[in-house]
């Protein structure tokens, strides 16, 4: 099963960066004939906001790359890229490793990267490849894979009778994006035909599907190799601007996950202080990372939208905003209750004393027993007022103010 003319694979890992990488600044520069995927060329393709996140600027770059090639068994690593969101120590970011299988198809390699049961072992270690430039976070990576057929066409992956009506292109799109084989997950024959909004028809030459952990791209027609009029450009687009759209989506998921974790521990500390910090972080996330429109050109927008849909990023962001709004409302209600409680206690304590002083002023007496009688009456009235339900509610609000941190 080797009827593939062209194959490319990019593996995306979440990472942290103890310091600024020492690799060459800027994204990996790919070339095909007169096209070069430099940071300047890509920045013209994307909006200013997206370009700033993906590439930074000349003084403060966000992207670095190492174009050195390595051979690891049947795997060829062609380049490694790093994308850091901020220049703070231990900043979050991504590592993208460009590679290809030297023999066979990428299906088995994808299964290995996904940790499927029974997948073949591989000596590939992303932490060694970054050479101390980043710390790879645990978890499954996201993969972007691309294959094109030779003249004989794509080989059939699912040979069972129940899959005979499943088009070969859709078989490969599913296998690449889901990173599965029949042994891992036998698809339901009734749900094999993808909906129109699931397949991204990049052009008449190639289609794509974005699932939760992978993106599969398949050539529709036979690839003519070096003489092909389009697929050389297609690979360049995939490993540059289309990859960048996915990278931005992964950064958004990473940022939202961090906000959700912060929100889950919001009640462990002072609510008002925590909410103020969370609102600042949400505002920073919205201004730096959150976007749904990257470029006037449609395909990167479609890819980002598909990734956001798979991870419910829009719904998760709306949920975060709703919960912060609820926390703020509760905080305002608590503060209002505490202020009202303080006013009630102050009133209950001072009103009897004011009445007593006014009474003594009216009586204009200097008899000691009268002062004592008025004082006892004032104290009794104060105790009586402080034993009412309103006073108990006020004391409870004030007690919570000093006991809840």
N, C-alpha and C positions, 0 to 999 in steps of 0.2 A: 504494500500500500504506500507507494512512493510517488504517485503521480501528482507532484506539486512542482511548479516552476519556481515559485517565489514564496518565501515565508519569513515573517518577522514577528518578534515577540518583545514586548516591553512589560517589565514587572515593576509595579509601584508599591513601595513599602512606606509606611508611616515611620518617622524617625525624629530624633531630637539632636540638636547640634550644640555641643559644649562650647564650640568656638566657631569663628568664621572659617569655612573650608578654604584650603590652600590651592584648590584646583583652578583651572582657567576660568575667569569670570564670563558669564553669559551662558545661554543654552547651547546644546550640542549643534554645531553647524553641519548640516547635511547638504549634499550637492547632487544635482542631476541636471546635466547639460548646462543651461544658462541660469538655473534657479539655485539660490543659496539661502538656506533658512537661518539667517543671522537674526540677532535680537532686534536690529533696526527694521528688517523686513517684516518680522512677526508683529512688531509694535504698530506698524502701519495697518496691519490686518485687524487687530483687536482695538477695542475701545481703550481710552487712556487709563481708566480705572483698572481694567483687566490686565493691561500691559504692565502697569506699575506693580501689581501683585506678582505676575509671572516672571518679570525680568528685573524689576527695580530700575535703577538709573546708573549712570557712569560712576557716581561717587559712592552709592550704596546699592550694589547689586544684590538681587535676591536669588540668583541662579548661577550655578557653577557646573563644570563638566570635566570629565576625564576621558579622552578619546582612545586610551590605550586598549589594545585587544588582548584577550586571554582565552586560552583553550582549557576547558575543564571537562575531560572525558569526551562525550559526544556533544558537548555544549560549547558554543562559541559566544563569548561576551564581547560585544563590539564597542560599548561605551557605558559610562555611568554618569548620571546627572543628579544634582542636588538642588532642591528648592526650599529656601528658608523663609518663613513668613515675617520675622522681625530680626533685628540685629542684637536682641537681648541674649544673655547667656542661657543655655539650655532651651533655646527657642524650638518650637515645633516646626515640622516641615516634612518633606517627602524625599525619597530616593527612588529614582527611576533607572532601571538597569535594562539596557538594550541587548538583546541576545537572539540567537537562533539555534535550532537543532541541526547538527551537522549531518545527521542521517535520519531517515524515517520522517514521521510527521510530528507536529508539536503536541498532539493530543496526549501522549503519555507524559511528556514533560509538564504539561498543564495539570494533569492529574497529580503528579508528584508535588507541584507547587501548592496545589489545593489540599494536600494531605489526604487524598482518597485512600480507602482501604485497598491493599494489594498493589498499590502503585510502585513502580520500580524505584530503587534507592538512587540518590544523586548526591555527589560530593559538593554541590553548589551551596555556598555559604555567603549570604549577602553581607554579613558583618565583615568578612575578610575582604570583600571587594571594595568596601568603602574605605578601608585602610585607615581607620581611626578618625575619619572626617565626620562621622555621625554615629549615633547609637540607634540601631534598628529596633523599633518597638515590636513586641510579640504580637502575633496575629497573622491571619492569612493575607497575602498581598492581593491587590487588584491587578489583573492582567489585560493587556491589549494585544491581540493576536491577529495576524493577517496572512492569508494564503491565496495563491492563484493556481489555477489548473494548467496542465500541459494540454496538448491538442486532443488527447484521448479523453479529457474531462476529469472531473473529480472522482475518486473512488467512493464506493458506497460504504458508509459506516455501519448502518443498521440493515442487516441482510435478512432479517426475519420477514415472514410473509405479511404480517400485520403492518409493516412499515413500507410495503412496496410502492404505495402512492405518495410517500413522503419525498419531495424533491431533494436532490443531492445538495443543492445550495443551502436549503433550510436545515438539512442534517448537519452540515458543517457549521453553519451559524450557531445552531444550538450547542453542538459539542464544544466549539471554541469558547463561547460565552459562558456556558455552564461548567466547563472543565470536567465533563463526565463522559463515561462510556456506558454501554448497556449494562455492564456489571455493577456500576455505581447507582444508576437511576434509569430504569426503563420508562421512557416517556409514554404517556397515554396516547394511543393512536387517535382518540377522538379530539385531542387538543394539539395536534401537530401543526396545523396551519396557523402561523402567527397572524395576529391582527395587523391591520394597515398601520396603526400607530406604534407597533412594536418593531417593525423592520424599517430601518432608516435607509432609504434608497439614495445612496450618495450620488449615483449616476446610473446609466444603463450598464456600466461596466462592473460595478461593485456595490454590494449591499452590506449593511452592518446591523448588529443587534447588541444592545447594552442590557446586561442583567446585573444582579446584585454584586457579584464579585469579578465579573469579566466582561470584556467587549470583544466580540468576534466580527471580523471583516473578511469577506470572501469575494474573490473575483468571479464574475458571472460567465465570462467568456475565456477562451484559451489565451494564455500569456505567451507572447512571442519572444520573451527574454529581453536581451539587450536592445533588440530592434522594435520592441513594443512601443507604440506611439503614446501610451498613457500610463501603464502600470508603474513605470519608474517614477513618474511624478506622484502617483498615488501613494507609493511607499513613503516618499518624502513628506507628503502632506500628513499621512497618518502618524509618522514619528515626530512631527513638529507641531503644527497648529491644531490638529485634531487631538493629539496627545495632550496639548496644553489645556484644551477645554475639559478633558477628563481630570487633569491635575487640579484645576480650579474646583471641580466638583468634589474631589477627595479632600481638598483643603476645607471646603465648606462643611463636609461631614465631620472632619476632625474638629473644627471649631464648634459646631453644634454639640458634639458629644462632650466636649469640655464644658460648655455652658450648662448642659443637662446635669453633669456631675456636680458642678458648683451649685446649681439650683437644688439638688437633692440634699445638700448639706447646709442649706440656707438657715434652717431653724436651729442649727447647732451653736450659733453665735448670735450676737445682737442683730435682730431682724433689720432695724433701720440702717445700721452700718453695712450689713451684707447686701441689702437691696441697692444701696447707693453704689457699691462696688459692682454689683451685677449689671446695673443699668449702664455703667461706664463700659463694661465689657461687651454688652449687647450693642451699644452704640458703636464701639470700635469694630466689632464684627460686621455690622451692617455697612459701615463706611469702607472697610478694607476688603472684605471677602464676599459679601453677599451680592450676587448679581444673577439675573436671569437673561440678560441680553448682553452678549459679548462683542458682537460684530454685526455690521450690515449684511455680511455673508451668512447664509442660513445654516450651513451644516454644523459649525461649532455650537450654535444655539440649540440645535436639535439634539446633539450629543449631550450637552449639559442638562437639558430638560429631561432626557431619558435617564441620566444618572440620578438626578434629583428625584424623579418619580420612583425609581427602584429603591431608594433609601428614604423616601417620604421626607425629604429635607424641608420642603415648604410647610408641610403639616407640622413637623417638629419645631420649626422656627415660630410658627404661629402659636403653638402650645407653650413655648418658652415665654413669648410676649404675654400671653394670657395669664400664665402663672405669676409672672412678675407684677402684672397689673393687679392680680388678686392679693398678692403679698403687700403691695403698696396700699391697697384699700384697707386691708386688715391693720396695717401699721397706723394709718391715719385714724381708724376707728379706735385703736388702743390708746393712741395719744389723746384723742378727744375724750375718752372715758377717764383717763388719768387727770386731765385738766379739770374736767367737770367734778371729779371726786375731790380734788384739792379745793376747789371753790366751795363745794358743799361742806367739807370739814371745816374750812376757815369760817364759813358763815355760821355753822352750828356752834362753834366755839366763841366767836366774837359777839354774836347777837345777844346772848344772855348777859355777857359782861357789859355790853353797851346799855342794855336795859337797866342793869343794876346801877351803873354810874349816873344815868339820867334820873333814876329814882332818888338816889342820894342827893343829887343836886337840887331836885324839887323840894325834898324834905328840909334841906338846909339845917341839918342837925349835926351835933358833935357827940352824941351819945354812943359810947362804944358798943353797947348791946345791939343798937340798931344797925351798926356796920356789920356786926357778926351775923345778925339775922338776914340782912340783905345778901351777904356773902354766901351764907348757907343756901338761901333760896336760889341764888344764881348758880351755885354748884349743882344743886338738885335739878334745876332746869336743864343745865348742860348735859348732865348724865342722862336725863330722860330723852333729850334730843339725840344724843349719840347712840342710844339703844334702838332707834327707829330703823326700819328697813333701808331707807335712803342712806343713812349713815353707814350701815353695814356694807352696802354696795360700794360706797365711796372708799371705805377702808380697804375693801378687797381689791379695788383697782389700784390704790396706792401701794398695797403690799405686793401686788404683782409687778409693779413698776420697779421695785427694788430687789425682787427675788429672781425675775427672768432676765437673763443676760442676752 
